[in-house]
Each structure stands twice: as structure tokens, then as C-alpha cells.
Amino acid sequence: MPSLSDRSVAYHESLPFGKLSVIPTKPMATADDLALAYSPGVAEPVRRIAEHPEDAYRYTGKGNLVAVVTNGTAILGLGNRGALASKPVMEGKAALFKKFADIDAFDLEINSEDPEDIIRTVALLEPTFGGINLEDIKAPECFAIEEALIERMAIPVFHDDQHGTAVVVCAGLLNALTVTGKELAHVFVVLNGAGAAGIAIAKMLRTLGVNPERLLVCDSRGVISADRTDLHASKVPFARTTEHRTLAEAVRGADVFIGVSKAGMLTAAMLSSMARDPIVFALANPDPEIDPALARRTRPDVLLATGRSDEPNQVNNVLCFPFLFRGALDSRARTINEAMKRATVHALAGLAREAVPSSVLEAYGIASLTFGREYLLPKPFDPRLLTTVAPAVMRAARESGVAGR
């Protein structure tokens, strides 16, 4: 059988090239159709939008259109490969928006590593889009870019590498704690990786109720401790007064390990030192922080999640971003706030506890699927995601006062 690499290249270069196309949504078969679609018919919608800007949501596709924006500085696990090389990923992200939530999306690859270029370019495009999905932009620049765009724009701006990852991780963690009988406020959590995803996960853990004194964050230099003088501003809020300096010291006795770092960071010895029923989210791709087979041999009581589709409990951002944006767009939210993210966390966690419909079992070729150690998160092809997560987001937008309708 051809390798995955060979099959992927063949998949992408089959005609038509790429993964996206643009299809008209109105009839274009007659001269009258053309008169309505373009000149002179478009004059009246133009006049109405000029008088009432909100009418753009009535007469154009703005309200169902998202920009997937990157500069290619942090492409998946491949690093900085540039804006052009990021296009296959961005097209794929746009295709997922359409597949899972019927949201139209354009990929925008910006050929600059200057945050101000990205901020200015995206902000100027606000009339075009109903929402902005930032993707594969390296830390710490991604923090400043998102913050500035949220400040300047009156449409939702969401950096999926940060918040999408955090939402899905936290949903899985809530269910893992339920399975093990542990409580969020009492567990000791070690988070390895302090980039975009790591910082967002740390923030959300605190928001959901993890005790800040029981959360240790590590970066490539070890534990983020209060006596370090080399910390970027994004890491400072998570600096702890602690005697621990290394990851090995930090995980001793810990209940939870979350890795958004690189392969091999969690050794068998480290895992052996963790508390009973250790919860391990080893999310480095394509190779996790610990090999799943080694983890299970080392600790048969481990609850394991990875980013891999060939392992149980895949932490996949596609569980979040299509449905979160669907709710944000349909409520015409001005922003995506913490209440909307928390609503997504709880909706995902709750859905995994429900009986799984036969259509999902058929899609994955399995006989049964029951909430527990090997089923902590819903499957991406579960059709209930759209009807569960999006309405929860809409309610949160309305109740938190950011819904436009």
C-alpha cells in the first residue's frame, strides 16, 4: 500500500487542485438572473447597506463567512515554513468549517512575520467577514495579534491553536476526572509546554476551577518558577513559588499531565511517579510526549489521550471550532468570550456521557462505544455536535450580553 505521504500528495493534486472552490448560491441561468445578481440589480442592496450596515447580514454572505488567517510561522508540528507552505493546512481548515458546520471560509496567507502587518491587514478586511480564525502563528506574537484584533474588530476573533485546543483538552479532562472520581479543585496538574496552546490551557484550567497553587507549568527550561528572570510576559502569571525545577520533579505525585510540547518528554519513570489513575494528555504530534503502548505497560491504570486519530481519546480541535463559530455567527456575537468557551467545554463533556447513536458507530466501524476510559470525548463525525454545541454557545453569547440578535 502506498505511504500516507504518497497518498496525501495524490489526494491534493487530483483535479481540481487543492480542497476548496467557490460555488454561486443563487440562480445564474438567465439574463434576468444576471440582472439581479449584478448590474443593475445590486444597486438596491448597496443603497440599503450604505444606510443600514447591519443589512449586510441580510443581503450578502458576510454572516456565514470566516477568514482562516496565518503567516505560516508555526505550521502544525512543522515549524516556520512560510505563508505559502501553510496553504494546504489553511485550505483544510476552511474545508472543515464547511463540512462540519456549513460555514463558508476563505484561507488568507499573509506573507509577513511582522505582527503589525497582520493586524492591519486583517482589521481592514472586517467588512468582508463575519468572523476571523487565526491559525499557525507562533508565540508570543500570536498573543499580541489576537488581542489587538479583538480590540479593533466588532466581529469574533479566535485563535484556534490557543482556545480551540484549550476547550477540547478541558472537556476531556472534566470527563477523565469523572471517571477517576477526582475533583478539579483538588487535583495536582502539570502542564508541559508554554506556547500558544499551553498558556491558553493554563488560563482555562484556572477559569474552570483548578487551584492555581496546584498547577505547575513547564517550558523548555523547566518549571516556570517565581525566581526565574527569563520569562516572557505571557508566562509570568503562571510562575509559582516552588522548589521544583525539572519536569521529573514536577510530575512526582501529580494527578494530571498535559503535554503540548514534543515527543519523549514524559518518561516511563516519570509516569510511574504519578498518583493513582494518572491522567495523561500527551498531545505532541505526530509523536506524543510518551508512546501510548509504553504508557499502558508502565501504568495499566493510566487514562490516556493523544492527538492521534489511531488512538482512543483523540484531542481534536475539530470538536470545537466549527460549532463554536456556528453559534457565534448565528447569534451575531461581537466577540467570542470566556462564557462561550466554557459553554463549549461543558457541552462537549456532556455529549460524551450520552448514549452513542448507531450512525457514529457505523462511521467508525465499531460495535459499541461507552463513556469511560477509552471514550472521554465525542467523535468528530457525531452529528449531535452541531445541535449541542452551537446552541450552547448561542445561549452563552446572549446571557453574557455579546449577542447581536
FILO-788758 format. One record per residue (C-alpha): z negated, y negated, x negated; residue in one letter. Coordinates in steps of 0.1 Angstrom, whole numbers, padded with zeros to 4 digits. Example, Ala and Ser with C-alpha at 12.3 -4.5 7.8 and 13.67 -1.06 7.14 Angstrom:
2
pz = -0078, py = 0045, px = -0123, r = A
pz = -0071, py = 0011, px = -0137, r = S
! end
This chain:
405
pz = 0000, py = 0000, px = 0000, r = M
pz = 0008, py = -0035, px = -0014, r = P
pz = -0021, py = -0055, px = -0026, r = S
pz = -0038, py = -0082, px = -0005, r = L
pz = -0023, py = -0108, px = -0028, r = S
pz = 0012, py = -0095, px = -0023, r = D
pz = 0008, py = -0092, px = 0015, r = R
pz = -0006, py = -0127, px = 0017, r = S
pz = 0023, py = -0142, px = -0002, r = V
pz = 0048, py = -0123, px = 0021, r = A
pz = 0029, py = -0135, px = 0051, r = Y
pz = 0031, py = -0171, px = 0041, r = H
pz = 0067, py = -0172, px = 0030, r = E
pz = 0081, py = -0154, px = 0060, r = S
pz = 0102, py = -0177, px = 0082, r = L
pz = 0093, py = -0202, px = 0093, r = P
pz = 0074, py = -0211, px = 0061, r = F
pz = 0036, py = -0218, px = 0065, r = G
pz = 0014, py = -0213, px = 0095, r = K
pz = 0020, py = -0244, px = 0118, r = L
pz = 0047, py = -0260, px = 0139, r = S
pz = 0049, py = -0288, px = 0164, r = V
pz = 0059, py = -0280, px = 0200, r = I
pz = 0066, py = -0305, px = 0228, r = P
pz = 0042, py = -0303, px = 0257, r = T
pz = 0064, py = -0320, px = 0283, r = K
pz = 0099, py = -0311, px = 0296, r = P
pz = 0128, py = -0322, px = 0274, r = M
pz = 0158, py = -0306, px = 0292, r = A
pz = 0175, py = -0336, px = 0310, r = T
pz = 0184, py = -0372, px = 0304, r = A
pz = 0156, py = -0381, px = 0328, r = D
pz = 0131, py = -0362, px = 0307, r = D
pz = 0142, py = -0381, px = 0277, r = L
pz = 0139, py = -0414, px = 0296, r = A
pz = 0103, py = -0406, px = 0305, r = L
pz = 0094, py = -0391, px = 0271, r = A
pz = 0107, py = -0420, px = 0250, r = Y
pz = 0126, py = -0452, px = 0259, r = S
pz = 0123, py = -0468, px = 0284, r = P
pz = 0096, py = -0447, px = 0300, r = G
pz = 0070, py = -0450, px = 0273, r = V
pz = 0067, py = -0488, px = 0278, r = A
pz = 0043, py = -0485, px = 0307, r = E
pz = 0017, py = -0462, px = 0289, r = P
pz = 0020, py = -0486, px = 0259, r = V
pz = 0011, py = -0516, px = 0281, r = R
pz = -0018, py = -0497, px = 0297, r = R
pz = -0033, py = -0485, px = 0264, r = I
pz = -0030, py = -0521, px = 0250, r = A
pz = -0050, py = -0534, px = 0279, r = E
pz = -0075, py = -0504, px = 0281, r = H
pz = -0077, py = -0485, px = 0247, r = P
pz = -0096, py = -0456, px = 0264, r = E
pz = -0063, py = -0449, px = 0283, r = D
pz = -0050, py = -0433, px = 0251, r = A
pz = -0070, py = -0403, px = 0261, r = Y
pz = -0051, py = -0401, px = 0294, r = R
pz = -0015, py = -0407, px = 0281, r = Y
pz = -0015, py = -0392, px = 0246, r = T
pz = -0028, py = -0361, px = 0228, r = G
pz = -0054, py = -0381, px = 0209, r = K
pz = -0083, py = -0364, px = 0227, r = G
pz = -0072, py = -0329, px = 0216, r = N
pz = -0061, py = -0337, px = 0181, r = L
pz = -0082, py = -0332, px = 0150, r = V
pz = -0073, py = -0341, px = 0114, r = A
pz = -0082, py = -0315, px = 0088, r = V
pz = -0087, py = -0336, px = 0056, r = V
pz = -0091, py = -0327, px = 0020, r = T
pz = -0083, py = -0337, px = -0016, r = N
pz = -0084, py = -0302, px = -0029, r = G
pz = -0113, py = -0306, px = -0052, r = T
pz = -0133, py = -0276, px = -0040, r = A
pz = -0109, py = -0251, px = -0025, r = I
pz = -0128, py = -0220, px = -0013, r = L
pz = -0141, py = -0203, px = -0044, r = G
pz = -0112, py = -0215, px = -0065, r = L
pz = -0125, py = -0249, px = -0075, r = G
pz = -0104, py = -0281, px = -0081, r = N
pz = -0068, py = -0270, px = -0077, r = R
pz = -0055, py = -0303, px = -0063, r = G
pz = -0044, py = -0317, px = -0029, r = A
pz = -0010, py = -0298, px = -0028, r = L
pz = -0025, py = -0264, px = -0036, r = A
pz = -0050, py = -0269, px = -0008, r = S
pz = -0023, py = -0270, px = 0019, r = K
pz = -0023, py = -0232, px = 0027, r = P
pz = -0060, py = -0234, px = 0034, r = V
pz = -0058, py = -0266, px = 0055, r = M
pz = -0029, py = -0251, px = 0075, r = E
pz = -0050, py = -0221, px = 0081, r = G
pz = -0079, py = -0242, px = 0092, r = K
pz = -0057, py = -0260, px = 0116, r = A
pz = -0043, py = -0227, px = 0130, r = A
pz = -0079, py = -0215, px = 0136, r = L
pz = -0086, py = -0246, px = 0156, r = F
pz = -0056, py = -0238, px = 0179, r = K
pz = -0063, py = -0200, px = 0180, r = K
pz = -0099, py = -0201, px = 0189, r = F
pz = -0103, py = -0234, px = 0209, r = A
pz = -0068, py = -0246, px = 0218, r = D
pz = -0073, py = -0277, px = 0197, r = I
pz = -0043, py = -0292, px = 0180, r = D
pz = -0048, py = -0301, px = 0144, r = A
pz = -0028, py = -0317, px = 0116, r = F
pz = -0036, py = -0310, px = 0079, r = D
pz = -0039, py = -0341, px = 0057, r = L
pz = -0040, py = -0335, px = 0020, r = E
pz = -0049, py = -0368, px = 0002, r = I
pz = -0038, py = -0370, px = -0034, r = N
pz = -0068, py = -0388, px = -0049, r = S
pz = -0102, py = -0380, px = -0062, r = E
pz = -0114, py = -0415, px = -0056, r = D
pz = -0138, py = -0414, px = -0026, r = P
pz = -0128, py = -0449, px = -0016, r = E
pz = -0091, py = -0438, px = -0013, r = D
pz = -0101, py = -0410, px = 0010, r = I
pz = -0124, py = -0432, px = 0031, r = I
pz = -0099, py = -0459, px = 0035, r = R
pz = -0070, py = -0435, px = 0043, r = T
pz = -0089, py = -0416, px = 0069, r = V
pz = -0105, py = -0446, px = 0086, r = A
pz = -0071, py = -0462, px = 0090, r = L
pz = -0059, py = -0432, px = 0109, r = L
pz = -0086, py = -0434, px = 0137, r = E
pz = -0060, py = -0444, px = 0164, r = P
pz = -0042, py = -0411, px = 0158, r = T
pz = -0070, py = -0386, px = 0161, r = F
pz = -0098, py = -0375, px = 0184, r = G
pz = -0119, py = -0361, px = 0155, r = G
pz = -0120, py = -0356, px = 0117, r = I
pz = -0128, py = -0323, px = 0100, r = N
pz = -0134, py = -0328, px = 0062, r = L
pz = -0128, py = -0297, px = 0041, r = E
pz = -0130, py = -0285, px = 0005, r = D
pz = -0141, py = -0318, px = -0010, r = I
pz = -0165, py = -0314, px = -0039, r = K
pz = -0201, py = -0325, px = -0040, r = A
pz = -0216, py = -0350, px = -0045, r = P
pz = -0185, py = -0371, px = -0034, r = E
pz = -0184, py = -0353, px = -0001, r = C
pz = -0217, py = -0367, px = 0010, r = F
pz = -0207, py = -0404, px = 0004, r = A
pz = -0173, py = -0398, px = 0021, r = I
pz = -0187, py = -0383, px = 0052, r = E
pz = -0215, py = -0409, px = 0055, r = E
pz = -0190, py = -0438, px = 0052, r = A
pz = -0166, py = -0423, px = 0077, r = L
pz = -0193, py = -0417, px = 0102, r = I
pz = -0204, py = -0453, px = 0098, r = E
pz = -0169, py = -0467, px = 0102, r = R
pz = -0153, py = -0445, px = 0129, r = M
pz = -0161, py = -0441, px = 0166, r = A
pz = -0148, py = -0405, px = 0167, r = I
pz = -0166, py = -0373, px = 0155, r = P
pz = -0165, py = -0368, px = 0117, r = V
pz = -0177, py = -0334, px = 0105, r = F
pz = -0177, py = -0318, px = 0070, r = H
pz = -0174, py = -0281, px = 0078, r = D
pz = -0184, py = -0270, px = 0043, r = D
pz = -0217, py = -0286, px = 0049, r = Q
pz = -0226, py = -0284, px = 0085, r = H
pz = -0205, py = -0255, px = 0097, r = G
pz = -0220, py = -0233, px = 0071, r = T
pz = -0255, py = -0245, px = 0078, r = A
pz = -0251, py = -0239, px = 0116, r = V
pz = -0239, py = -0203, px = 0112, r = V
pz = -0265, py = -0195, px = 0084, r = V
pz = -0293, py = -0208, px = 0106, r = C
pz = -0281, py = -0189, px = 0137, r = A
pz = -0281, py = -0157, px = 0117, r = G
pz = -0314, py = -0165, px = 0101, r = L
pz = -0331, py = -0170, px = 0135, r = L
pz = -0319, py = -0136, px = 0146, r = N
pz = -0329, py = -0120, px = 0114, r = A
pz = -0364, py = -0133, px = 0118, r = L
pz = -0365, py = -0120, px = 0153, r = T
pz = -0355, py = -0085, px = 0141, r = V
pz = -0382, py = -0085, px = 0114, r = T
pz = -0409, py = -0101, px = 0135, r = G
pz = -0413, py = -0131, px = 0112, r = K
pz = -0417, py = -0167, px = 0122, r = E
pz = -0397, py = -0196, px = 0110, r = L
pz = -0427, py = -0218, px = 0102, r = A
pz = -0444, py = -0192, px = 0081, r = H
pz = -0416, py = -0176, px = 0060, r = V
pz = -0411, py = -0185, px = 0024, r = F
pz = -0374, py = -0194, px = 0018, r = V
pz = -0355, py = -0196, px = -0015, r = V
pz = -0321, py = -0213, px = -0014, r = L
pz = -0298, py = -0209, px = -0044, r = N
pz = -0271, py = -0234, px = -0047, r = G
pz = -0275, py = -0272, px = -0041, r = A
pz = -0239, py = -0283, px = -0035, r = G
pz = -0225, py = -0294, px = -0002, r = A
pz = -0234, py = -0262, px = 0018, r = A
pz = -0268, py = -0258, px = 0001, r = G
pz = -0280, py = -0293, px = 0008, r = I
pz = -0269, py = -0291, px = 0044, r = A
pz = -0286, py = -0257, px = 0049, r = I
pz = -0318, py = -0271, px = 0034, r = A
pz = -0317, py = -0301, px = 0058, r = K
pz = -0311, py = -0279, px = 0088, r = M
pz = -0338, py = -0254, px = 0079, r = L
pz = -0363, py = -0283, px = 0079, r = R
pz = -0349, py = -0296, px = 0112, r = T
pz = -0354, py = -0262, px = 0128, r = L
pz = -0389, py = -0258, px = 0116, r = G
pz = -0391, py = -0243, px = 0081, r = V
pz = -0422, py = -0257, px = 0063, r = N
pz = -0409, py = -0279, px = 0035, r = P
pz = -0437, py = -0266, px = 0013, r = E
pz = -0423, py = -0231, px = 0018, r = R
pz = -0388, py = -0239, px = 0009, r = L
pz = -0376, py = -0238, px = -0028, r = L
pz = -0341, py = -0249, px = -0036, r = V
pz = -0325, py = -0239, px = -0069, r = C
pz = -0294, py = -0252, px = -0087, r = D
pz = -0276, py = -0241, px = -0118, r = S
pz = -0305, py = -0254, px = -0139, r = R
pz = -0332, py = -0236, px = -0120, r = G
pz = -0358, py = -0247, px = -0094, r = V
pz = -0354, py = -0282, px = -0081, r = I
pz = -0389, py = -0293, px = -0091, r = S
pz = -0406, py = -0327, px = -0088, r = A
pz = -0408, py = -0331, px = -0126, r = D
pz = -0370, py = -0329, px = -0132, r = R
pz = -0353, py = -0361, px = -0142, r = T
pz = -0317, py = -0349, px = -0138, r = D
pz = -0315, py = -0347, px = -0101, r = L
pz = -0287, py = -0363, px = -0080, r = H
pz = -0300, py = -0384, px = -0051, r = A
pz = -0289, py = -0356, px = -0027, r = S
pz = -0313, py = -0332, px = -0043, r = K
pz = -0343, py = -0354, px = -0046, r = V
pz = -0356, py = -0349, px = -0010, r = P
pz = -0360, py = -0312, px = -0018, r = F
pz = -0378, py = -0315, px = -0051, r = A
pz = -0411, py = -0296, px = -0049, r = R
pz = -0443, py = -0297, px = -0070, r = T
pz = -0443, py = -0261, px = -0082, r = T
pz = -0449, py = -0240, px = -0113, r = E
pz = -0418, py = -0220, px = -0107, r = H
pz = -0389, py = -0228, px = -0129, r = R
pz = -0364, py = -0200, px = -0126, r = T
pz = -0348, py = -0182, px = -0096, r = L
pz = -0366, py = -0150, px = -0106, r = A
pz = -0399, py = -0168, px = -0104, r = E
pz = -0390, py = -0184, px = -0071, r = A
pz = -0379, py = -0153, px = -0052, r = V
pz = -0411, py = -0133, px = -0061, r = R
pz = -0428, py = -0127, px = -0027, r = G
pz = -0402, py = -0147, px = -0008, r = A
pz = -0392, py = -0136, px = 0027, r = D
pz = -0357, py = -0151, px = 0027, r = V
pz = -0330, py = -0156, px = 0000, r = F
pz = -0299, py = -0177, px = 0009, r = I
pz = -0272, py = -0179, px = -0017, r = G
pz = -0243, py = -0203, px = -0017, r = V
pz = -0238, py = -0201, px = -0054, r = S
pz = -0219, py = -0174, px = -0074, r = K
pz = -0217, py = -0137, px = -0079, r = A
pz = -0246, py = -0118, px = -0095, r = G
pz = -0272, py = -0145, px = -0092, r = M
pz = -0297, py = -0122, px = -0074, r = L
pz = -0305, py = -0091, px = -0094, r = T
pz = -0319, py = -0058, px = -0082, r = A
pz = -0352, py = -0067, px = -0099, r = A
pz = -0354, py = -0100, px = -0081, r = M
pz = -0347, py = -0083, px = -0048, r = L
pz = -0374, py = -0057, px = -0055, r = S
pz = -0399, py = -0085, px = -0059, r = S
pz = -0393, py = -0100, px = -0025, r = M
pz = -0416, py = -0095, px = 0006, r = A
pz = -0412, py = -0067, px = 0032, r = R
pz = -0380, py = -0067, px = 0052, r = D
pz = -0363, py = -0092, px = 0028, r = P
pz = -0336, py = -0113, px = 0045, r = I
pz = -0307, py = -0118, px = 0021, r = V
pz = -0278, py = -0141, px = 0029, r = F
pz = -0256, py = -0136, px = -0002, r = A
pz = -0226, py = -0159, px = 0007, r = L
pz = -0207, py = -0164, px = -0025, r = A
pz = -0170, py = -0155, px = -0020, r = N
pz = -0153, py = -0132, px = -0027, r = P
pz = -0182, py = -0116, px = -0046, r = D
pz = -0217, py = -0121, px = -0032, r = P
pz = -0248, py = -0130, px = -0052, r = E
pz = -0257, py = -0093, px = -0051, r = I
pz = -0235, py = -0063, px = -0045, r = D
pz = -0242, py = -0051, px = -0009, r = P
pz = -0243, py = -0014, px = -0019, r = A
pz = -0268, py = -0023, px = -0048, r = L
pz = -0289, py = -0043, px = -0024, r = A
pz = -0292, py = -0015, px = 0001, r = R
pz = -0300, py = 0011, px = -0026, r = R
pz = -0327, py = -0013, px = -0041, r = T
pz = -0343, py = -0022, px = -0008, r = R
pz = -0335, py = 0000, px = 0022, r = P
pz = -0354, py = -0025, px = 0044, r = D
pz = -0331, py = -0054, px = 0035, r = V
pz = -0314, py = -0074, px = 0062, r = L
pz = -0281, py = -0084, px = 0045, r = L
pz = -0254, py = -0109, px = 0054, r = A
pz = -0224, py = -0119, px = 0033, r = T
pz = -0193, py = -0140, px = 0037, r = G
pz = -0171, py = -0109, px = 0036, r = R
pz = -0152, py = -0096, px = 0066, r = S
pz = -0156, py = -0060, px = 0054, r = D
pz = -0194, py = -0061, px = 0057, r = E
pz = -0217, py = -0064, px = 0087, r = P
pz = -0232, py = -0098, px = 0095, r = N
pz = -0203, py = -0119, px = 0082, r = Q
pz = -0213, py = -0156, px = 0080, r = V
pz = -0180, py = -0172, px = 0090, r = N
pz = -0176, py = -0208, px = 0098, r = N
pz = -0150, py = -0200, px = 0125, r = V
pz = -0180, py = -0192, px = 0147, r = L
pz = -0188, py = -0229, px = 0147, r = C
pz = -0162, py = -0255, px = 0141, r = F
pz = -0136, py = -0247, px = 0168, r = P
pz = -0162, py = -0246, px = 0195, r = F
pz = -0184, py = -0274, px = 0183, r = L
pz = -0153, py = -0296, px = 0182, r = F
pz = -0142, py = -0284, px = 0216, r = R
pz = -0175, py = -0296, px = 0230, r = G
pz = -0174, py = -0328, px = 0211, r = A
pz = -0138, py = -0336, px = 0222, r = L
pz = -0143, py = -0327, px = 0258, r = D
pz = -0175, py = -0348, px = 0261, r = S
pz = -0156, py = -0376, px = 0241, r = R
pz = -0186, py = -0378, px = 0218, r = A
pz = -0187, py = -0407, px = 0194, r = R
pz = -0202, py = -0386, px = 0167, r = T
pz = -0215, py = -0351, px = 0160, r = I
pz = -0252, py = -0354, px = 0158, r = N
pz = -0281, py = -0332, px = 0149, r = E
pz = -0288, py = -0323, px = 0186, r = A
pz = -0252, py = -0310, px = 0189, r = M
pz = -0256, py = -0289, px = 0157, r = K
pz = -0289, py = -0275, px = 0169, r = R
pz = -0273, py = -0266, px = 0202, r = A
pz = -0246, py = -0247, px = 0184, r = T
pz = -0272, py = -0228, px = 0163, r = V
pz = -0291, py = -0217, px = 0194, r = H
pz = -0260, py = -0209, px = 0214, r = A
pz = -0247, py = -0186, px = 0186, r = L
pz = -0280, py = -0169, px = 0181, r = A
pz = -0284, py = -0163, px = 0218, r = G
pz = -0250, py = -0149, px = 0223, r = L
pz = -0256, py = -0122, px = 0196, r = A
pz = -0285, py = -0109, px = 0216, r = R
pz = -0264, py = -0103, px = 0247, r = E
pz = -0245, py = -0071, px = 0255, r = A
pz = -0212, py = -0070, px = 0238, r = V
pz = -0181, py = -0068, px = 0261, r = P
pz = -0156, py = -0039, px = 0256, r = S
pz = -0128, py = -0063, px = 0246, r = S
pz = -0148, py = -0072, px = 0214, r = V
pz = -0154, py = -0035, px = 0206, r = L
pz = -0117, py = -0028, px = 0211, r = E
pz = -0107, py = -0057, px = 0189, r = A
pz = -0128, py = -0044, px = 0160, r = Y
pz = -0122, py = -0007, px = 0166, r = G
pz = -0158, py = 0002, px = 0171, r = I
pz = -0176, py = 0023, px = 0197, r = A
pz = -0207, py = 0002, px = 0201, r = S
pz = -0224, py = -0030, px = 0188, r = L
pz = -0261, py = -0038, px = 0195, r = T
pz = -0282, py = -0067, px = 0184, r = F
pz = -0302, py = -0057, px = 0153, r = G
pz = -0300, py = -0053, px = 0115, r = R
pz = -0262, py = -0050, px = 0114, r = E
pz = -0253, py = -0073, px = 0142, r = Y
pz = -0270, py = -0107, px = 0138, r = L
pz = -0241, py = -0130, px = 0147, r = L
pz = -0213, py = -0128, px = 0173, r = P
pz = -0179, py = -0116, px = 0162, r = K
pz = -0152, py = -0143, px = 0158, r = P
pz = -0129, py = -0127, px = 0185, r = F
pz = -0157, py = -0127, px = 0211, r = D
pz = -0141, py = -0147, px = 0240, r = P
pz = -0176, py = -0159, px = 0251, r = R
pz = -0179, py = -0182, px = 0221, r = L
pz = -0157, py = -0208, px = 0238, r = L
pz = -0176, py = -0207, px = 0271, r = T
pz = -0210, py = -0205, px = 0255, r = T
pz = -0210, py = -0229, px = 0225, r = V
pz = -0187, py = -0257, px = 0238, r = A
pz = -0207, py = -0263, px = 0270, r = P
pz = -0240, py = -0262, px = 0250, r = A
pz = -0225, py = -0289, px = 0227, r = V
pz = -0214, py = -0310, px = 0256, r = M
pz = -0249, py = -0309, px = 0272, r = R
pz = -0264, py = -0319, px = 0239, r = A
pz = -0240, py = -0348, px = 0235, r = A
pz = -0247, py = -0360, px = 0270, r = R
pz = -0285, py = -0356, px = 0267, r = E
pz = -0286, py = -0373, px = 0233, r = S
pz = -0266, py = -0403, px = 0245, r = G
pz = -0234, py = -0399, px = 0224, r = V
pz = -0210, py = -0386, px = 0251, r = A
pz = -0183, py = -0410, px = 0261, r = G
pz = -0179, py = -0393, px = 0295, r = R
! end
